[in-house]
Amino acid sequence: MKSPCIKTCQIDRQTGLCLGCLRTLDEISSWASYSDGQRADILADLGNRRPAGGTSGSRA
């Protein structure tokens, strides 16, 4: 199962997003139960979650 996890797990208190993968705690805890489509939607949205000028995660 594809996952954006990069083993850098720290939740930003302001945004509620993991600084490593940019997912919410709910998304992280429910990842295995999501359908392939739900996971694909989240993966597609991750680039929009990066703070302006930020370098969180491994996305280009």
PDB file of N, CA, C and O in Angstrom:
ATOM      1  N   MET A   1       0.845  -1.164   0.000  1.00  0.00           N
ATOM      2  CA  MET A   1       0.000   0.000   0.000  1.00  0.00           C
ATOM      3  C   MET A   1       0.897   1.235   0.000  1.00  0.00           C
ATOM      4  O   MET A   1       1.790   1.349   0.840  1.00  0.00           O
ATOM      5  N   LYS A   2       0.673   2.142  -0.916  1.00  0.00           N
ATOM      6  CA  LYS A   2       1.459   3.365  -1.017  1.00  0.00           C
ATOM      7  C   LYS A   2       1.118   4.299   0.144  1.00  0.00           C
ATOM      8  O   LYS A   2      -0.045   4.457   0.517  1.00  0.00           O
ATOM      9  N   SER A   3       2.157   4.909   0.703  1.00  0.00           N
ATOM     10  CA  SER A   3       1.986   5.841   1.811  1.00  0.00           C
ATOM     11  C   SER A   3       2.990   6.982   1.660  1.00  0.00           C
ATOM     12  O   SER A   3       4.114   6.761   1.210  1.00  0.00           O
ATOM     13  N   PRO A   4       2.595   8.195   2.031  1.00  0.00           N
ATOM     14  CA  PRO A   4       3.521   9.320   1.966  1.00  0.00           C
ATOM     15  C   PRO A   4       4.425   9.432   3.187  1.00  0.00           C
ATOM     16  O   PRO A   4       5.221  10.367   3.275  1.00  0.00           O
ATOM     17  N   CYS A   5       4.320   8.505   4.122  1.00  0.00           N
ATOM     18  CA  CYS A   5       5.098   8.553   5.351  1.00  0.00           C
ATOM     19  C   CYS A   5       6.594   8.514   5.034  1.00  0.00           C
ATOM     20  O   CYS A   5       7.061   7.682   4.255  1.00  0.00           O
ATOM     21  N   ILE A   6       7.335   9.439   5.662  1.00  0.00           N
ATOM     22  CA  ILE A   6       8.785   9.455   5.498  1.00  0.00           C
ATOM     23  C   ILE A   6       9.476   9.253   6.849  1.00  0.00           C
ATOM     24  O   ILE A   6      10.659   9.555   7.002  1.00  0.00           O
ATOM     25  N   LYS A   7       8.722   8.738   7.824  1.00  0.00           N
ATOM     26  CA  LYS A   7       9.236   8.426   9.165  1.00  0.00           C
ATOM     27  C   LYS A   7       9.753   9.669   9.895  1.00  0.00           C
ATOM     28  O   LYS A   7      10.667   9.582  10.716  1.00  0.00           O
ATOM     29  N   THR A   8       9.163  10.817   9.591  1.00  0.00           N
ATOM     30  CA  THR A   8       9.441  12.058  10.304  1.00  0.00           C
ATOM     31  C   THR A   8       8.113  12.515  10.869  1.00  0.00           C
ATOM     32  O   THR A   8       7.440  13.363  10.283  1.00  0.00           O
ATOM     33  N   CYS A   9       7.736  11.960  11.999  1.00  0.00           N
ATOM     34  CA  CYS A   9       6.402  12.158  12.542  1.00  0.00           C
ATOM     35  C   CYS A   9       6.394  13.229  13.628  1.00  0.00           C
ATOM     36  O   CYS A   9       6.870  13.015  14.743  1.00  0.00           O
ATOM     37  N   GLN A  10       5.845  14.373  13.276  1.00  0.00           N
ATOM     38  CA  GLN A  10       5.694  15.466  14.233  1.00  0.00           C
ATOM     39  C   GLN A  10       4.524  16.315  13.758  1.00  0.00           C
ATOM     40  O   GLN A  10       4.519  16.798  12.626  1.00  0.00           O
ATOM     41  N   ILE A  11       3.529  16.495  14.627  1.00  0.00           N
ATOM     42  CA  ILE A  11       2.333  17.247  14.254  1.00  0.00           C
ATOM     43  C   ILE A  11       2.527  18.727  14.553  1.00  0.00           C
ATOM     44  O   ILE A  11       2.883  19.107  15.668  1.00  0.00           O
ATOM     45  N   ASP A  12       2.291  19.549  13.552  1.00  0.00           N
ATOM     46  CA  ASP A  12       2.333  20.999  13.707  1.00  0.00           C
ATOM     47  C   ASP A  12       1.052  21.419  14.418  1.00  0.00           C
ATOM     48  O   ASP A  12      -0.043  21.146  13.925  1.00  0.00           O
ATOM     49  N   ARG A  13       1.167  22.069  15.550  1.00  0.00           N
ATOM     50  CA  ARG A  13      -0.010  22.445  16.350  1.00  0.00           C
ATOM     51  C   ARG A  13      -0.878  23.482  15.642  1.00  0.00           C
ATOM     52  O   ARG A  13      -2.091  23.502  15.849  1.00  0.00           O
ATOM     53  N   GLN A  14      -0.296  24.330  14.825  1.00  0.00           N
ATOM     54  CA  GLN A  14      -1.077  25.356  14.115  1.00  0.00           C
ATOM     55  C   GLN A  14      -1.913  24.750  12.999  1.00  0.00           C
ATOM     56  O   GLN A  14      -3.097  25.061  12.872  1.00  0.00           O
ATOM     57  N   THR A  15      -1.310  23.889  12.188  1.00  0.00           N
ATOM     58  CA  THR A  15      -2.014  23.355  11.018  1.00  0.00           C
ATOM     59  C   THR A  15      -2.683  22.012  11.281  1.00  0.00           C
ATOM     60  O   THR A  15      -3.634  21.649  10.589  1.00  0.00           O
ATOM     61  N   GLY A  16      -2.191  21.267  12.281  1.00  0.00           N
ATOM     62  CA  GLY A  16      -2.705  19.928  12.539  1.00  0.00           C
ATOM     63  C   GLY A  16      -2.159  18.903  11.566  1.00  0.00           C
ATOM     64  O   GLY A  16      -2.653  17.776  11.513  1.00  0.00           O
ATOM     65  N   LEU A  17      -1.142  19.277  10.792  1.00  0.00           N
ATOM     66  CA  LEU A  17      -0.549  18.379   9.803  1.00  0.00           C
ATOM     67  C   LEU A  17       0.778  17.829  10.297  1.00  0.00           C
ATOM     68  O   LEU A  17       1.513  18.497  11.025  1.00  0.00           O
ATOM     69  N   CYS A  18       1.072  16.609   9.894  1.00  0.00           N
ATOM     70  CA  CYS A  18       2.370  16.017  10.170  1.00  0.00           C
ATOM     71  C   CYS A  18       3.415  16.773   9.351  1.00  0.00           C
ATOM     72  O   CYS A  18       3.214  17.016   8.160  1.00  0.00           O
ATOM     73  N   LEU A  19       4.517  17.141   9.979  1.00  0.00           N
ATOM     74  CA  LEU A  19       5.571  17.868   9.277  1.00  0.00           C
ATOM     75  C   LEU A  19       6.304  16.987   8.276  1.00  0.00           C
ATOM     76  O   LEU A  19       6.959  17.502   7.371  1.00  0.00           O
ATOM     77  N   GLY A  20       6.207  15.681   8.418  1.00  0.00           N
ATOM     78  CA  GLY A  20       6.861  14.767   7.488  1.00  0.00           C
ATOM     79  C   GLY A  20       6.029  14.468   6.255  1.00  0.00           C
ATOM     80  O   GLY A  20       6.498  14.632   5.129  1.00  0.00           O
ATOM     81  N   CYS A  21       4.785  14.025   6.468  1.00  0.00           N
ATOM     82  CA  CYS A  21       3.961  13.562   5.345  1.00  0.00           C
ATOM     83  C   CYS A  21       2.826  14.503   4.974  1.00  0.00           C
ATOM     84  O   CYS A  21       2.174  14.312   3.947  1.00  0.00           O
ATOM     85  N   LEU A  22       2.583  15.514   5.795  1.00  0.00           N
ATOM     86  CA  LEU A  22       1.541  16.520   5.553  1.00  0.00           C
ATOM     87  C   LEU A  22       0.119  15.995   5.679  1.00  0.00           C
ATOM     88  O   LEU A  22      -0.817  16.618   5.178  1.00  0.00           O
ATOM     89  N   ARG A  23      -0.054  14.842   6.352  1.00  0.00           N
ATOM     90  CA  ARG A  23      -1.401  14.325   6.597  1.00  0.00           C
ATOM     91  C   ARG A  23      -1.857  14.732   7.987  1.00  0.00           C
ATOM     92  O   ARG A  23      -1.044  15.050   8.854  1.00  0.00           O
ATOM     93  N   THR A  24      -3.190  14.717   8.190  1.00  0.00           N
ATOM     94  CA  THR A  24      -3.761  14.955   9.509  1.00  0.00           C
ATOM     95  C   THR A  24      -3.647  13.680  10.335  1.00  0.00           C
ATOM     96  O   THR A  24      -3.401  12.602   9.794  1.00  0.00           O
ATOM     97  N   LEU A  25      -3.827  13.809  11.647  1.00  0.00           N
ATOM     98  CA  LEU A  25      -3.824  12.621  12.504  1.00  0.00           C
ATOM     99  C   LEU A  25      -4.914  11.641  12.095  1.00  0.00           C
ATOM    100  O   LEU A  25      -4.691  10.431  12.106  1.00  0.00           O
ATOM    101  N   ASP A  26      -6.095  12.148  11.733  1.00  0.00           N
ATOM    102  CA  ASP A  26      -7.186  11.275  11.288  1.00  0.00           C
ATOM    103  C   ASP A  26      -6.791  10.511  10.030  1.00  0.00           C
ATOM    104  O   ASP A  26      -7.063   9.316   9.913  1.00  0.00           O
ATOM    105  N   GLU A  27      -6.152  11.198   9.094  1.00  0.00           N
ATOM    106  CA  GLU A  27      -5.730  10.532   7.861  1.00  0.00           C
ATOM    107  C   GLU A  27      -4.671   9.474   8.136  1.00  0.00           C
ATOM    108  O   GLU A  27      -4.699   8.396   7.544  1.00  0.00           O
ATOM    109  N   ILE A  28      -3.746   9.776   9.024  1.00  0.00           N
ATOM    110  CA  ILE A  28      -2.695   8.817   9.368  1.00  0.00           C
ATOM    111  C   ILE A  28      -3.295   7.582  10.028  1.00  0.00           C
ATOM    112  O   ILE A  28      -2.962   6.455   9.660  1.00  0.00           O
ATOM    113  N   SER A  29      -4.180   7.789  11.001  1.00  0.00           N
ATOM    114  CA  SER A  29      -4.738   6.652  11.737  1.00  0.00           C
ATOM    115  C   SER A  29      -5.713   5.822  10.906  1.00  0.00           C
ATOM    116  O   SER A  29      -5.896   4.634  11.173  1.00  0.00           O
ATOM    117  N   SER A  30      -6.334   6.431   9.909  1.00  0.00           N
ATOM    118  CA  SER A  30      -7.313   5.716   9.086  1.00  0.00           C
ATOM    119  C   SER A  30      -6.757   5.237   7.753  1.00  0.00           C
ATOM    120  O   SER A  30      -7.485   4.624   6.971  1.00  0.00           O
ATOM    121  N   TRP A  31      -5.492   5.500   7.480  1.00  0.00           N
ATOM    122  CA  TRP A  31      -4.899   5.237   6.166  1.00  0.00           C
ATOM    123  C   TRP A  31      -5.159   3.814   5.659  1.00  0.00           C
ATOM    124  O   TRP A  31      -5.545   3.634   4.504  1.00  0.00           O
ATOM    125  N   ALA A  32      -4.956   2.824   6.496  1.00  0.00           N
ATOM    126  CA  ALA A  32      -5.114   1.425   6.065  1.00  0.00           C
ATOM    127  C   ALA A  32      -6.564   1.080   5.740  1.00  0.00           C
ATOM    128  O   ALA A  32      -6.815   0.160   4.962  1.00  0.00           O
ATOM    129  N   SER A  33      -7.518   1.797   6.317  1.00  0.00           N
ATOM    130  CA  SER A  33      -8.928   1.486   6.068  1.00  0.00           C
ATOM    131  C   SER A  33      -9.503   2.273   4.890  1.00  0.00           C
ATOM    132  O   SER A  33     -10.620   1.994   4.453  1.00  0.00           O
ATOM    133  N   TYR A  34      -8.764   3.242   4.374  1.00  0.00           N
ATOM    134  CA  TYR A  34      -9.246   4.019   3.223  1.00  0.00           C
ATOM    135  C   TYR A  34      -9.206   3.174   1.960  1.00  0.00           C
ATOM    136  O   TYR A  34      -8.399   2.255   1.831  1.00  0.00           O
ATOM    137  N   SER A  35     -10.091   3.504   1.038  1.00  0.00           N
ATOM    138  CA  SER A  35     -10.066   2.848  -0.271  1.00  0.00           C
ATOM    139  C   SER A  35      -8.881   3.398  -1.066  1.00  0.00           C
ATOM    140  O   SER A  35      -8.306   4.426  -0.709  1.00  0.00           O
ATOM    141  N   ASP A  36      -8.527   2.706  -2.136  1.00  0.00           N
ATOM    142  CA  ASP A  36      -7.454   3.195  -3.006  1.00  0.00           C
ATOM    143  C   ASP A  36      -7.778   4.595  -3.520  1.00  0.00           C
ATOM    144  O   ASP A  36      -6.884   5.433  -3.634  1.00  0.00           O
ATOM    145  N   GLY A  37      -9.031   4.852  -3.828  1.00  0.00           N
ATOM    146  CA  GLY A  37      -9.449   6.158  -4.322  1.00  0.00           C
ATOM    147  C   GLY A  37      -9.284   7.256  -3.281  1.00  0.00           C
ATOM    148  O   GLY A  37      -8.838   8.360  -3.594  1.00  0.00           O
ATOM    149  N   GLN A  38      -9.650   6.943  -2.037  1.00  0.00           N
ATOM    150  CA  GLN A  38      -9.494   7.921  -0.965  1.00  0.00           C
ATOM    151  C   GLN A  38      -8.024   8.252  -0.738  1.00  0.00           C
ATOM    152  O   GLN A  38      -7.660   9.416  -0.572  1.00  0.00           O
ATOM    153  N   ARG A  39      -7.180   7.218  -0.731  1.00  0.00           N
ATOM    154  CA  ARG A  39      -5.744   7.454  -0.560  1.00  0.00           C
ATOM    155  C   ARG A  39      -5.188   8.263  -1.727  1.00  0.00           C
ATOM    156  O   ARG A  39      -4.366   9.156  -1.524  1.00  0.00           O
ATOM    157  N   ALA A  40      -5.626   7.961  -2.935  1.00  0.00           N
ATOM    158  CA  ALA A  40      -5.162   8.699  -4.118  1.00  0.00           C
ATOM    159  C   ALA A  40      -5.562  10.172  -4.032  1.00  0.00           C
ATOM    160  O   ALA A  40      -4.777  11.050  -4.389  1.00  0.00           O
ATOM    161  N   ASP A  41      -6.769  10.440  -3.563  1.00  0.00           N
ATOM    162  CA  ASP A  41      -7.226  11.833  -3.411  1.00  0.00           C
ATOM    163  C   ASP A  41      -6.357  12.589  -2.415  1.00  0.00           C
ATOM    164  O   ASP A  41      -5.976  13.733  -2.661  1.00  0.00           O
ATOM    165  N   ILE A  42      -6.047  11.954  -1.297  1.00  0.00           N
ATOM    166  CA  ILE A  42      -5.207  12.592  -0.284  1.00  0.00           C
ATOM    167  C   ILE A  42      -3.806  12.823  -0.831  1.00  0.00           C
ATOM    168  O   ILE A  42      -3.248  13.909  -0.672  1.00  0.00           O
ATOM    169  N   LEU A  43      -3.233  11.804  -1.478  1.00  0.00           N
ATOM    170  CA  LEU A  43      -1.902  11.947  -2.060  1.00  0.00           C
ATOM    171  C   LEU A  43      -1.858  13.094  -3.061  1.00  0.00           C
ATOM    172  O   LEU A  43      -0.880  13.840  -3.107  1.00  0.00           O
ATOM    173  N   ALA A  44      -2.908  13.242  -3.861  1.00  0.00           N
ATOM    174  CA  ALA A  44      -2.959  14.308  -4.855  1.00  0.00           C
ATOM    175  C   ALA A  44      -3.032  15.686  -4.207  1.00  0.00           C
ATOM    176  O   ALA A  44      -2.569  16.668  -4.787  1.00  0.00           O
ATOM    177  N   ASP A  45      -3.603  15.766  -3.026  1.00  0.00           N
ATOM    178  CA  ASP A  45      -3.772  17.046  -2.336  1.00  0.00           C
ATOM    179  C   ASP A  45      -2.566  17.466  -1.506  1.00  0.00           C
ATOM    180  O   ASP A  45      -2.476  18.630  -1.115  1.00  0.00           O
ATOM    181  N   LEU A  46      -1.648  16.566  -1.227  1.00  0.00           N
ATOM    182  CA  LEU A  46      -0.544  16.865  -0.311  1.00  0.00           C
ATOM    183  C   LEU A  46       0.297  18.053  -0.761  1.00  0.00           C
ATOM    184  O   LEU A  46       0.751  18.827   0.082  1.00  0.00           O
ATOM    185  N   GLY A  47       0.515  18.219  -2.043  1.00  0.00           N
ATOM    186  CA  GLY A  47       1.297  19.347  -2.539  1.00  0.00           C
ATOM    187  C   GLY A  47       0.667  20.689  -2.222  1.00  0.00           C
ATOM    188  O   GLY A  47       1.367  21.694  -2.101  1.00  0.00           O
ATOM    189  N   ASN A  48      -0.651  20.711  -2.086  1.00  0.00           N
ATOM    190  CA  ASN A  48      -1.360  21.947  -1.753  1.00  0.00           C
ATOM    191  C   ASN A  48      -1.275  22.275  -0.269  1.00  0.00           C
ATOM    192  O   ASN A  48      -1.620  23.386   0.135  1.00  0.00           O
ATOM    193  N   ARG A  49      -0.830  21.349   0.534  1.00  0.00           N
ATOM    194  CA  ARG A  49      -0.789  21.537   1.981  1.00  0.00           C
ATOM    195  C   ARG A  49       0.529  22.116   2.473  1.00  0.00           C
ATOM    196  O   ARG A  49       0.619  22.563   3.616  1.00  0.00           O
ATOM    197  N   ARG A  50       1.532  22.113   1.641  1.00  0.00           N
ATOM    198  CA  ARG A  50       2.843  22.608   2.061  1.00  0.00           C
ATOM    199  C   ARG A  50       2.772  24.112   2.281  1.00  0.00           C
ATOM    200  O   ARG A  50       2.266  24.838   1.424  1.00  0.00           O
ATOM    201  N   PRO A  51       3.267  24.587   3.406  1.00  0.00           N
ATOM    202  CA  PRO A  51       3.270  26.024   3.660  1.00  0.00           C
ATOM    203  C   PRO A  51       4.105  26.757   2.613  1.00  0.00           C
ATOM    204  O   PRO A  51       5.080  26.208   2.101  1.00  0.00           O
ATOM    205  N   ALA A  52       3.732  27.970   2.299  1.00  0.00           N
ATOM    206  CA  ALA A  52       4.480  28.765   1.317  1.00  0.00           C
ATOM    207  C   ALA A  52       5.935  28.868   1.752  1.00  0.00           C
ATOM    208  O   ALA A  52       6.236  29.271   2.876  1.00  0.00           O
ATOM    209  N   GLY A  53       6.830  28.498   0.844  1.00  0.00           N
ATOM    210  CA  GLY A  53       8.250  28.564   1.141  1.00  0.00           C
ATOM    211  C   GLY A  53       8.757  27.429   1.988  1.00  0.00           C
ATOM    212  O   GLY A  53       9.945  27.371   2.305  1.00  0.00           O
ATOM    213  N   GLY A  54       7.860  26.506   2.368  1.00  0.00           N
ATOM    214  CA  GLY A  54       8.242  25.400   3.243  1.00  0.00           C
ATOM    215  C   GLY A  54       8.858  24.254   2.471  1.00  0.00           C
ATOM    216  O   GLY A  54       8.720  24.161   1.251  1.00  0.00           O
ATOM    217  N   THR A  55       9.536  23.387   3.192  1.00  0.00           N
ATOM    218  CA  THR A  55      10.156  22.238   2.565  1.00  0.00           C
ATOM    219  C   THR A  55       9.756  20.959   3.256  1.00  0.00           C
ATOM    220  O   THR A  55      10.490  19.973   3.199  1.00  0.00           O
ATOM    221  N   SER A  56       8.592  20.951   3.919  1.00  0.00           N
ATOM    222  CA  SER A  56       8.146  19.763   4.626  1.00  0.00           C
ATOM    223  C   SER A  56       7.983  18.595   3.681  1.00  0.00           C
ATOM    224  O   SER A  56       7.561  18.766   2.537  1.00  0.00           O
ATOM    225  N   GLY A  57       8.314  17.421   4.150  1.00  0.00           N
ATOM    226  CA  GLY A  57       8.101  16.220   3.385  1.00  0.00           C
ATOM    227  C   GLY A  57       9.104  16.081   2.264  1.00  0.00           C
ATOM    228  O   GLY A  57      10.089  16.815   2.189  1.00  0.00           O
ATOM    229  N   SER A  58       8.832  15.117   1.385  1.00  0.00           N
ATOM    230  CA  SER A  58       9.766  14.829   0.306  1.00  0.00           C
ATOM    231  C   SER A  58       9.152  15.120  -1.058  1.00  0.00           C
ATOM    232  O   SER A  58       9.619  14.613  -2.078  1.00  0.00           O
ATOM    233  N   ARG A  59       8.116  15.929  -1.072  1.00  0.00           N
ATOM    234  CA  ARG A  59       7.459  16.239  -2.329  1.00  0.00           C
ATOM    235  C   ARG A  59       8.183  17.329  -3.075  1.00  0.00           C
ATOM    236  O   ARG A  59       8.732  18.250  -2.470  1.00  0.00           O
ATOM    237  N   ALA A  60       8.187  17.226  -4.396  1.00  0.00           N
ATOM    238  CA  ALA A  60       8.826  18.245  -5.233  1.00  0.00           C
ATOM    239  C   ALA A  60       7.815  19.208  -5.780  1.00  0.00           C
ATOM    240  O   ALA A  60       8.174  20.134  -6.507  1.00  0.00           O
TER     241      ALA A  60
END
